[in-house]
Amino acid sequence: MLTVTTEKIPGQEYEILGLVKGSTIQCKNIGRDIGSSFKNLVGGEMKSYVEMMNEARDIALDRMIQDARNMGADAIVCMRFATSSIAQGAAEVMAYGTAVKFK
């Protein structure tokens, strides 16, 4: 499914179907916490967290796309990601946008 961050898709006319979203909540595990604590002391990229957040974004994106498919959408415009801390060691990633149907 075509998913764009822009408001318009060049050369396409469409009707708006509505908001679509997908989210997931990911928790740190103890192995990642220990390794990241050491990384925090010496500096550098926390690769295990990067992997966790990449996975979370992929899950949220897939769920948003499924939500759009369920509405009969052809594309999603104005797509965005949002993150928030839910509890210590847990973060939510949400993907959201506007589902559209081509004319």
ChimeraX commands (.cxc) that place a marker at each C-alpha (Angstrom):
marker #1 position 0.00,0.00,0.00 radius 0.5
marker #1 position 1.28,3.45,-0.91 radius 0.5
marker #1 position 2.08,5.32,2.30 radius 0.5
marker #1 position 3.35,8.89,2.15 radius 0.5
marker #1 position 4.08,11.67,4.61 radius 0.5
marker #1 position 2.81,14.30,2.18 radius 0.5
marker #1 position -0.73,15.63,1.99 radius 0.5
marker #1 position -1.01,15.10,-1.76 radius 0.5
marker #1 position -0.06,12.27,-4.09 radius 0.5
marker #1 position 1.01,13.82,-7.41 radius 0.5
marker #1 position -1.31,12.90,-10.27 radius 0.5
marker #1 position -3.92,11.26,-8.03 radius 0.5
marker #1 position -7.38,12.35,-7.04 radius 0.5
marker #1 position -8.86,10.65,-4.01 radius 0.5
marker #1 position -11.56,10.75,-1.40 radius 0.5
marker #1 position -10.71,10.69,2.29 radius 0.5
marker #1 position -11.89,7.61,4.17 radius 0.5
marker #1 position -10.66,8.59,7.62 radius 0.5
marker #1 position -8.02,8.17,10.27 radius 0.5
marker #1 position -6.03,4.96,10.42 radius 0.5
marker #1 position -3.63,3.94,13.15 radius 0.5
marker #1 position -1.52,1.14,14.47 radius 0.5
marker #1 position 0.49,0.87,17.65 radius 0.5
marker #1 position 2.58,-1.38,19.81 radius 0.5
marker #1 position 4.16,-1.18,23.24 radius 0.5
marker #1 position 7.66,-2.55,23.61 radius 0.5
marker #1 position 9.45,-3.30,26.88 radius 0.5
marker #1 position 13.13,-3.50,27.54 radius 0.5
marker #1 position 14.44,-6.86,28.67 radius 0.5
marker #1 position 17.02,-7.39,31.38 radius 0.5
marker #1 position 19.75,-8.37,28.91 radius 0.5
marker #1 position 19.26,-5.17,26.96 radius 0.5
marker #1 position 19.14,-3.16,30.18 radius 0.5
marker #1 position 22.46,-4.49,31.43 radius 0.5
marker #1 position 24.22,-3.97,28.10 radius 0.5
marker #1 position 22.75,-0.51,27.72 radius 0.5
marker #1 position 23.80,0.47,31.23 radius 0.5
marker #1 position 27.40,-0.23,30.28 radius 0.5
marker #1 position 26.97,1.67,27.00 radius 0.5
marker #1 position 25.57,4.59,28.97 radius 0.5
marker #1 position 28.83,4.77,30.91 radius 0.5
marker #1 position 31.12,4.86,27.86 radius 0.5
marker #1 position 28.82,6.50,25.30 radius 0.5
marker #1 position 27.80,5.40,21.85 radius 0.5
marker #1 position 24.77,3.96,20.14 radius 0.5
marker #1 position 22.54,1.58,22.08 radius 0.5
marker #1 position 22.12,-0.94,19.28 radius 0.5
marker #1 position 19.73,-3.21,21.14 radius 0.5
marker #1 position 17.37,-0.27,21.71 radius 0.5
marker #1 position 17.68,0.83,18.10 radius 0.5
marker #1 position 16.68,-2.70,17.03 radius 0.5
marker #1 position 13.77,-2.70,19.49 radius 0.5
marker #1 position 12.45,0.65,18.25 radius 0.5
marker #1 position 12.90,-0.32,14.58 radius 0.5
marker #1 position 10.86,-3.46,15.25 radius 0.5
marker #1 position 8.22,-1.42,17.08 radius 0.5
marker #1 position 7.92,1.03,14.17 radius 0.5
marker #1 position 7.55,-1.87,11.71 radius 0.5
marker #1 position 4.80,-3.45,13.82 radius 0.5
marker #1 position 2.92,-0.15,14.21 radius 0.5
marker #1 position 3.23,0.56,10.46 radius 0.5
marker #1 position 1.94,-2.92,9.54 radius 0.5
marker #1 position -1.02,-2.51,11.89 radius 0.5
marker #1 position -1.87,0.90,10.43 radius 0.5
marker #1 position -1.72,-0.49,6.89 radius 0.5
marker #1 position -4.02,-3.36,7.91 radius 0.5
marker #1 position -6.44,-0.83,9.40 radius 0.5
marker #1 position -6.44,1.02,6.05 radius 0.5
marker #1 position -6.98,-2.20,4.09 radius 0.5
marker #1 position -9.95,-3.01,6.31 radius 0.5
marker #1 position -11.45,0.35,5.26 radius 0.5
marker #1 position -10.87,-0.39,1.56 radius 0.5
marker #1 position -8.14,2.25,1.20 radius 0.5
marker #1 position -5.73,2.49,-1.71 radius 0.5
marker #1 position -3.18,4.65,0.10 radius 0.5
marker #1 position -2.35,6.52,3.29 radius 0.5
marker #1 position -1.40,10.20,3.25 radius 0.5
marker #1 position -0.01,12.45,5.99 radius 0.5
marker #1 position 1.54,9.43,7.73 radius 0.5
marker #1 position 3.35,10.12,11.01 radius 0.5
marker #1 position 4.98,8.26,13.89 radius 0.5
marker #1 position 4.56,9.19,17.55 radius 0.5
marker #1 position 6.24,7.71,20.60 radius 0.5
marker #1 position 5.55,7.97,24.29 radius 0.5
marker #1 position 6.79,6.48,27.50 radius 0.5
marker #1 position 4.12,4.27,29.07 radius 0.5
marker #1 position 5.99,3.13,32.15 radius 0.5
marker #1 position 9.60,2.80,33.20 radius 0.5
marker #1 position 11.19,0.60,30.57 radius 0.5
marker #1 position 8.16,0.58,28.22 radius 0.5
marker #1 position 7.49,2.74,25.18 radius 0.5
marker #1 position 4.56,3.00,22.79 radius 0.5
marker #1 position 5.08,3.60,19.09 radius 0.5
marker #1 position 2.08,4.72,17.08 radius 0.5
marker #1 position 1.77,5.12,13.31 radius 0.5
marker #1 position -1.15,7.18,12.05 radius 0.5
marker #1 position -2.36,8.82,8.88 radius 0.5
marker #1 position -5.34,9.43,6.62 radius 0.5
marker #1 position -6.71,6.56,4.53 radius 0.5
marker #1 position -7.73,7.51,1.00 radius 0.5
marker #1 position -9.47,5.83,-1.94 radius 0.5
marker #1 position -8.43,6.74,-5.49 radius 0.5
marker #1 position -11.14,8.10,-7.80 radius 0.5
marker link #1:1,2 radius 0.2
marker link #1:2,3 radius 0.2
marker link #1:3,4 radius 0.2
marker link #1:4,5 radius 0.2
marker link #1:5,6 radius 0.2
marker link #1:6,7 radius 0.2
marker link #1:7,8 radius 0.2
marker link #1:8,9 radius 0.2
marker link #1:9,10 radius 0.2
marker link #1:10,11 radius 0.2
marker link #1:11,12 radius 0.2
marker link #1:12,13 radius 0.2
marker link #1:13,14 radius 0.2
marker link #1:14,15 radius 0.2
marker link #1:15,16 radius 0.2
marker link #1:16,17 radius 0.2
marker link #1:17,18 radius 0.2
marker link #1:18,19 radius 0.2
marker link #1:19,20 radius 0.2
marker link #1:20,21 radius 0.2
marker link #1:21,22 radius 0.2
marker link #1:22,23 radius 0.2
marker link #1:23,24 radius 0.2
marker link #1:24,25 radius 0.2
marker link #1:25,26 radius 0.2
marker link #1:26,27 radius 0.2
marker link #1:27,28 radius 0.2
marker link #1:28,29 radius 0.2
marker link #1:29,30 radius 0.2
marker link #1:30,31 radius 0.2
marker link #1:31,32 radius 0.2
marker link #1:32,33 radius 0.2
marker link #1:33,34 radius 0.2
marker link #1:34,35 radius 0.2
marker link #1:35,36 radius 0.2
marker link #1:36,37 radius 0.2
marker link #1:37,38 radius 0.2
marker link #1:38,39 radius 0.2
marker link #1:39,40 radius 0.2
marker link #1:40,41 radius 0.2
marker link #1:41,42 radius 0.2
marker link #1:42,43 radius 0.2
marker link #1:43,44 radius 0.2
marker link #1:44,45 radius 0.2
marker link #1:45,46 radius 0.2
marker link #1:46,47 radius 0.2
marker link #1:47,48 radius 0.2
marker link #1:48,49 radius 0.2
marker link #1:49,50 radius 0.2
marker link #1:50,51 radius 0.2
marker link #1:51,52 radius 0.2
marker link #1:52,53 radius 0.2
marker link #1:53,54 radius 0.2
marker link #1:54,55 radius 0.2
marker link #1:55,56 radius 0.2
marker link #1:56,57 radius 0.2
marker link #1:57,58 radius 0.2
marker link #1:58,59 radius 0.2
marker link #1:59,60 radius 0.2
marker link #1:60,61 radius 0.2
marker link #1:61,62 radius 0.2
marker link #1:62,63 radius 0.2
marker link #1:63,64 radius 0.2
marker link #1:64,65 radius 0.2
marker link #1:65,66 radius 0.2
marker link #1:66,67 radius 0.2
marker link #1:67,68 radius 0.2
marker link #1:68,69 radius 0.2
marker link #1:69,70 radius 0.2
marker link #1:70,71 radius 0.2
marker link #1:71,72 radius 0.2
marker link #1:72,73 radius 0.2
marker link #1:73,74 radius 0.2
marker link #1:74,75 radius 0.2
marker link #1:75,76 radius 0.2
marker link #1:76,77 radius 0.2
marker link #1:77,78 radius 0.2
marker link #1:78,79 radius 0.2
marker link #1:79,80 radius 0.2
marker link #1:80,81 radius 0.2
marker link #1:81,82 radius 0.2
marker link #1:82,83 radius 0.2
marker link #1:83,84 radius 0.2
marker link #1:84,85 radius 0.2
marker link #1:85,86 radius 0.2
marker link #1:86,87 radius 0.2
marker link #1:87,88 radius 0.2
marker link #1:88,89 radius 0.2
marker link #1:89,90 radius 0.2
marker link #1:90,91 radius 0.2
marker link #1:91,92 radius 0.2
marker link #1:92,93 radius 0.2
marker link #1:93,94 radius 0.2
marker link #1:94,95 radius 0.2
marker link #1:95,96 radius 0.2
marker link #1:96,97 radius 0.2
marker link #1:97,98 radius 0.2
marker link #1:98,99 radius 0.2
marker link #1:99,100 radius 0.2
marker link #1:100,101 radius 0.2
marker link #1:101,102 radius 0.2
marker link #1:102,103 radius 0.2
view
